[in-house]
Amino acid sequence: MLSTVDPAEIPRLLRKVLGPRWDFTIDGDRLEICHQDHATPYCPPRQALPWPDLLALLEAAFADQGVPCAVCLPLRCGRETELTISAVQALDPVLKDGGTIPYRQGFIPQPVVRLTAERAADGSLQDGFLTSFVNTSRVELIPDLDAYAAAFDQLLSVLSRLSLHARHITFHGRLTIWQRRQVEGITLRFDHAGAPLGDLVLLWNAAHPDRLALDLGTSLERLAWTRARIPWHHLIFGPLTEAAPYDVLDAIRTATLLLANGITPTARGAGSITRRVLQRIPPGTVALGLSRAVRQFSRFWQGAHPLTGNWQAVAEQMDEQLAENGA
C-alpha cells in the first residue's frame, strides 16, 4: 500500500470537531463514539413525512452545509456492474481510473438496484433491506483528513433537520485500511438509537493516495424508517402491504424502476436483471391487476429521479411479460 493516510489521526481530529460531549472508546483498531446523553429515549415525530417532503428536506439540509444536489447517474451503469449499485460510482474516474475529475459530486439521491439484499433463512428479505432503493449519499473529493472529520459534524446537522438528533447517534468501526482492487479506504458507520443507518467512508485510489474522497451514504427508505419507527413493510408498501407477499411487492417495485428507465428483459446485460426480477412475480398476479401497484411505485421513483416511461406503459409491459412467463 502506498497510502499516506494515518488512521490513528482520525480519533484526534474527530475529538476536535465533535467537542467534549462525546465519549471515545478505542479498543485496538476498533473505535466507538457516543454522545454523553445517548441513553435518553428517542420519541419519533407524531407524523411521518411524505417521501417528496423528506427528500426535499434532506436536500435542503445538505445544501445548507455547502453540499449542492447533483444529477443522478443513469441506472444502466455500463462499467463493472450492469446497473448502478451505489452513488459513489460517480467518483469512478478518480477512484478506479486514477483521474482527477469525477462524473459528478455533491448530494446524490441515487436509485439503485442490488440483488444482494440480506435475506432470512427462508429466503425472504430482512427488515431494512430492499432489492431497489434510493441511495442518498454525499460523494465528493476532499482535500484532507480534516475535511473527512468535518463531514461527521456536518452529518449531525443534517440529521438534526430530520429530527434525528446528535445524542442518539453513535459512530463506530475499525481504524484499518481495506483494499478492493485499485481502491483503498476506511469505513466508519453510524447508528441512530440502536438502528443501523449508514456509513462514512474515506476513499482513495491506491496509486494516488493524495486524492481523497468521501462517501457518506444511507438510503431514503432507511432514514424514513429510523425516523418514524413504524413496521418496515407498512412504511415501504403502504396500502399495498396486505395485497401480496412482501417479496412479490419488492419485485414489482424494482421492475417498475427498471422498466420505467427503459431496461427491458433480455438474456444478457442489464436487461437480464429485469428478467430475473420479473421471474419473482407469480404469473397469476396479472389476473389481479398491477396498475395500482405500478402507479404507487412510479410515483415514489419519480420523486427521486425522472422516469423515461409512464406508469401505464410500465404496467402494460409488466402484464405482457408476466403473461409470457406463465404461458
C-alpha positions as CSV (number, residue, x, y, z in Angstrom):
1,M,0.0,0.0,0.0
2,L,1.2,3.5,-0.8
3,S,-1.3,5.2,1.4
4,T,-0.3,8.4,3.2
5,V,-3.4,8.2,5.4
6,D,-2.7,7.5,9.1
7,P,-5.9,6.0,10.6
8,A,-4.6,6.9,14.1
9,E,-5.1,10.6,13.2
10,I,-8.9,10.2,12.8
11,P,-9.9,10.0,16.5
12,R,-7.8,13.1,17.3
13,L,-9.5,15.0,14.5
14,L,-12.9,13.8,15.5
15,R,-12.4,14.8,19.1
16,K,-11.5,18.3,17.9
17,V,-14.6,18.5,15.6
18,L,-17.2,16.9,17.8
19,G,-16.3,18.5,21.1
20,P,-16.3,17.5,24.7
21,R,-19.8,16.0,24.9
22,W,-18.7,12.9,23.0
23,D,-17.2,9.8,24.6
24,F,-14.5,7.9,22.6
25,T,-13.7,4.2,23.2
26,I,-10.7,2.8,21.4
27,D,-10.0,-1.0,21.7
28,G,-7.2,-2.0,19.4
29,D,-8.3,-0.8,15.9
30,R,-11.9,-0.5,17.0
31,L,-13.5,2.9,17.6
32,E,-16.8,3.8,19.1
33,I,-18.1,7.4,19.6
34,C,-21.2,8.0,21.7
35,H,-22.9,11.2,22.9
36,Q,-22.9,11.6,26.7
37,D,-26.7,11.7,26.6
38,H,-27.0,8.7,24.3
39,A,-29.2,6.8,26.9
40,T,-32.1,9.3,26.6
41,P,-35.1,7.7,24.8
42,Y,-36.0,8.5,21.3
43,C,-39.5,9.8,20.6
44,P,-40.5,9.6,16.9
45,P,-42.2,12.6,15.4
46,R,-46.0,12.4,15.5
47,Q,-46.4,12.4,11.7
48,A,-44.3,10.7,9.1
49,L,-43.1,13.0,6.2
50,P,-44.3,12.2,2.7
51,W,-41.5,10.8,0.6
52,P,-41.1,14.0,-1.5
53,D,-41.0,16.2,1.6
54,L,-38.4,14.0,3.3
55,L,-36.2,14.1,0.2
56,A,-36.6,17.9,-0.2
57,L,-35.7,18.4,3.5
58,L,-32.6,16.3,3.1
59,E,-31.5,18.1,0.0
60,A,-32.0,21.5,1.7
61,A,-30.1,20.3,4.8
62,F,-27.1,19.3,2.7
63,A,-27.3,22.5,0.7
64,D,-27.1,24.4,4.0
65,Q,-23.8,22.6,4.7
66,G,-22.4,23.7,1.3
67,V,-23.2,20.4,-0.4
68,P,-25.4,21.0,-3.5
69,C,-27.6,18.4,-5.1
70,A,-26.2,16.7,-8.2
71,V,-27.9,14.9,-11.0
72,C,-28.3,11.2,-10.6
73,L,-26.3,8.7,-12.6
74,P,-28.0,6.7,-15.3
75,L,-29.5,3.5,-13.8
76,R,-27.7,1.5,-16.6
77,C,-24.1,1.7,-15.5
78,G,-22.1,0.1,-18.2
79,R,-18.8,-0.3,-16.2
80,E,-18.1,-3.1,-13.8
81,T,-21.7,-3.6,-12.9
82,E,-24.7,-3.8,-15.2
83,L,-26.7,-1.4,-13.1
84,T,-25.8,1.4,-10.8
85,I,-25.5,0.0,-7.3
86,S,-24.2,3.0,-5.4
87,A,-23.9,6.8,-5.8
88,V,-20.2,6.5,-5.1
89,Q,-19.8,5.2,-8.7
90,A,-20.0,8.9,-9.6
91,L,-16.4,9.0,-8.4
92,D,-15.2,6.1,-10.5
93,P,-13.0,8.2,-12.8
94,V,-11.0,9.3,-9.8
95,L,-11.1,6.2,-7.5
96,K,-10.8,3.5,-10.1
97,D,-9.2,5.2,-13.1
98,G,-6.7,7.4,-11.2
99,G,-8.1,10.6,-12.8
100,T,-8.9,13.9,-11.2
101,I,-12.5,14.7,-12.5
102,P,-15.5,12.7,-11.3
103,Y,-18.7,12.2,-13.2
104,R,-20.4,14.4,-10.6
105,Q,-20.2,15.1,-6.9
106,G,-22.4,16.5,-4.2
107,F,-25.6,15.2,-2.6
108,I,-27.0,12.5,-4.9
109,P,-30.3,10.8,-4.3
110,Q,-29.5,7.8,-6.5
111,P,-31.9,5.0,-7.3
112,V,-30.0,1.7,-7.2
113,V,-30.7,-2.0,-7.8
114,R,-28.8,-4.6,-5.8
115,L,-29.6,-8.4,-5.9
116,T,-27.5,-8.9,-2.7
117,A,-30.0,-7.6,-0.1
118,E,-29.9,-9.5,3.1
119,R,-32.4,-12.3,3.4
120,A,-33.7,-14.6,6.2
121,A,-33.1,-18.4,6.2
122,D,-36.4,-18.9,4.3
123,G,-35.2,-16.5,1.5
124,S,-37.4,-13.6,2.5
125,L,-36.0,-10.1,2.7
126,Q,-34.8,-8.9,6.1
127,D,-36.4,-5.8,7.5
128,G,-34.5,-2.7,6.4
129,F,-33.5,-4.3,3.0
130,L,-34.9,-4.0,-0.5
131,T,-33.7,-5.0,-4.0
132,S,-34.0,-1.4,-5.1
133,F,-33.8,1.8,-3.1
134,V,-32.7,5.5,-3.2
135,N,-29.1,5.6,-2.1
136,T,-29.0,9.1,-0.5
137,S,-25.3,9.9,-0.5
138,R,-22.8,12.7,-0.2
139,V,-20.0,11.8,-2.6
140,E,-17.2,14.3,-3.3
141,L,-13.5,14.8,-3.5
142,I,-12.0,16.2,-0.3
143,P,-8.6,17.9,0.3
144,D,-7.5,16.2,3.6
145,L,-8.4,14.3,6.7
146,D,-9.7,17.4,8.4
147,A,-12.5,17.6,5.7
148,Y,-13.3,14.0,6.4
149,A,-13.7,14.7,10.2
150,A,-15.7,17.9,9.4
151,A,-18.2,15.7,7.5
152,F,-19.2,14.0,10.8
153,D,-20.2,17.2,12.3
154,Q,-22.0,18.3,9.2
155,L,-23.8,15.0,9.1
156,L,-25.1,15.7,12.6
157,S,-26.5,19.0,11.4
158,V,-28.2,17.3,8.5
159,L,-29.7,14.5,10.7
160,S,-30.9,17.1,13.2
161,R,-33.0,18.7,10.5
162,L,-34.8,15.3,10.2
163,S,-35.4,15.2,13.9
164,L,-32.6,12.6,14.3
165,H,-30.6,14.4,17.0
166,A,-26.9,14.1,17.9
167,R,-27.5,12.5,21.3
168,H,-28.9,9.4,19.7
169,I,-26.1,9.0,17.1
170,T,-23.3,6.5,17.5
171,F,-20.2,6.3,15.3
172,H,-18.3,3.0,15.2
173,G,-15.9,1.0,13.0
174,R,-12.4,-0.2,12.5
175,L,-9.5,2.1,12.0
176,T,-7.9,-0.1,9.4
177,I,-7.3,0.4,5.7
178,W,-9.0,-2.1,3.4
179,Q,-8.3,-2.6,-0.2
180,R,-10.5,-3.7,-3.1
181,R,-8.6,-3.8,-6.3
182,Q,-7.4,-0.3,-7.1
183,V,-9.4,1.4,-4.3
184,E,-8.4,1.7,-0.6
185,G,-10.4,3.1,2.3
186,I,-11.5,3.3,5.9
187,T,-15.2,2.8,6.8
188,L,-16.9,4.1,9.9
189,R,-20.6,3.5,10.4
190,F,-23.3,5.5,12.2
191,D,-26.4,4.3,14.0
192,H,-29.4,6.1,15.5
193,A,-30.8,4.9,18.8
194,G,-29.5,1.4,18.0
195,A,-30.8,1.3,14.4
196,P,-28.0,1.0,11.7
197,L,-28.3,4.0,9.4
198,G,-25.3,4.4,7.2
199,D,-21.6,4.9,6.9
200,L,-18.9,7.5,6.3
201,V,-16.2,6.1,4.0
202,L,-12.8,7.7,3.4
203,L,-11.6,6.6,-0.1
204,W,-8.6,7.0,-2.4
205,N,-7.0,5.4,-5.4
206,A,-4.2,3.1,-4.3
207,A,-1.8,4.7,-6.8
208,H,-2.8,8.2,-5.9
209,P,-3.3,8.3,-2.1
210,D,-3.3,12.1,-2.0
211,R,-6.6,12.2,-3.9
212,L,-9.1,11.6,-1.1
213,A,-12.8,11.2,-1.4
214,L,-15.8,11.0,0.9
215,D,-18.8,8.6,0.5
216,L,-21.4,9.4,3.2
217,G,-24.2,7.0,2.4
218,T,-27.5,5.8,3.7
219,S,-30.9,5.3,2.0
220,L,-34.1,7.4,1.9
221,E,-36.1,4.4,3.0
222,R,-33.9,3.6,6.0
223,L,-33.9,7.3,7.0
224,A,-37.7,7.3,7.0
225,W,-37.8,4.0,8.9
226,T,-35.4,5.2,11.5
227,R,-37.3,8.5,11.9
228,A,-40.8,7.0,12.1
229,R,-40.1,3.7,13.8
230,I,-43.1,2.0,12.2
231,P,-43.1,-1.5,10.7
232,W,-40.8,-1.7,7.7
233,H,-43.3,-3.2,5.3
234,H,-46.0,-0.7,6.1
235,L,-43.6,2.1,5.5
236,I,-42.4,0.8,2.1
237,F,-45.6,-0.7,0.7
238,G,-48.2,1.4,2.4
239,P,-51.8,0.4,1.4
240,L,-50.4,-2.5,-0.7
241,T,-48.9,-4.2,2.4
242,E,-51.6,-6.9,2.6
243,A,-52.1,-7.2,-1.1
244,A,-49.3,-9.7,-1.8
245,P,-46.2,-11.3,-0.2
246,Y,-43.5,-8.8,0.6
247,D,-41.0,-10.3,-1.8
248,V,-43.6,-10.0,-4.7
249,L,-44.2,-6.4,-3.8
250,D,-40.4,-5.8,-3.7
251,A,-40.1,-7.4,-7.2
252,I,-42.9,-5.3,-8.6
253,R,-41.3,-2.2,-7.1
254,T,-37.9,-3.0,-8.6
255,A,-39.4,-4.0,-12.0
256,T,-41.2,-0.7,-12.1
257,L,-37.9,1.2,-11.7
258,L,-36.2,-0.9,-14.3
259,L,-38.9,-0.8,-17.0
260,A,-39.6,2.9,-16.4
261,N,-35.9,3.5,-17.2
262,G,-36.1,1.6,-20.4
263,I,-34.3,-1.5,-19.2
264,T,-36.4,-4.3,-20.7
265,P,-35.9,-8.0,-20.2
266,T,-33.0,-9.6,-22.2
267,A,-31.0,-12.7,-22.0
268,R,-27.8,-10.8,-21.1
269,G,-26.7,-7.4,-19.9
270,A,-28.7,-5.1,-17.7
271,G,-32.0,-6.5,-19.1
272,S,-31.1,-9.9,-17.7
273,I,-31.6,-8.4,-14.2
274,T,-35.1,-7.1,-15.3
275,R,-35.8,-10.7,-16.4
276,R,-34.7,-12.2,-13.1
277,V,-36.7,-9.7,-11.1
278,L,-39.9,-10.3,-13.1
279,Q,-39.4,-14.1,-12.6
280,R,-40.0,-13.4,-8.9
281,I,-43.6,-12.2,-9.6
282,P,-46.1,-15.1,-9.9
283,P,-47.8,-15.0,-13.3
284,G,-51.1,-15.3,-11.6
285,T,-50.6,-11.8,-10.2
286,V,-51.6,-10.4,-13.6
287,A,-55.2,-11.6,-13.0
288,L,-55.4,-9.3,-10.0
289,G,-54.1,-6.3,-12.0
290,L,-50.8,-4.5,-11.5
291,S,-51.9,-0.9,-12.2
292,R,-52.4,0.2,-8.6
293,A,-49.0,-1.1,-7.5
294,V,-47.1,0.2,-10.5
295,R,-48.8,3.6,-10.2
296,Q,-47.8,3.8,-6.5
297,F,-44.2,2.7,-7.1
298,S,-43.8,5.0,-10.1
299,R,-44.9,8.0,-8.0
300,F,-42.2,7.1,-5.5
301,W,-39.4,6.7,-8.0
302,Q,-40.4,9.8,-9.9
303,G,-39.8,11.8,-6.8
304,A,-36.2,10.9,-6.8
305,H,-35.3,10.5,-10.4
306,P,-37.2,11.4,-13.6
307,L,-38.5,8.3,-15.3
308,T,-38.5,7.8,-19.1
309,G,-41.7,5.7,-19.1
310,N,-45.1,6.5,-17.6
311,W,-46.8,4.1,-15.2
312,Q,-49.5,3.0,-17.7
313,A,-46.8,1.8,-20.2
314,V,-44.8,0.1,-17.5
315,A,-47.9,-1.7,-16.2
316,E,-48.7,-2.9,-19.7
317,Q,-45.2,-4.1,-20.3
318,M,-45.2,-6.0,-17.0
319,D,-48.5,-7.6,-17.7
320,E,-47.3,-8.8,-21.1
321,Q,-44.1,-10.2,-19.7
322,L,-45.7,-12.0,-16.9
323,A,-48.3,-13.4,-19.3
324,E,-45.4,-14.8,-21.4
325,N,-43.7,-16.2,-18.3
326,G,-46.9,-18.1,-17.4
327,A,-47.6,-19.4,-20.9
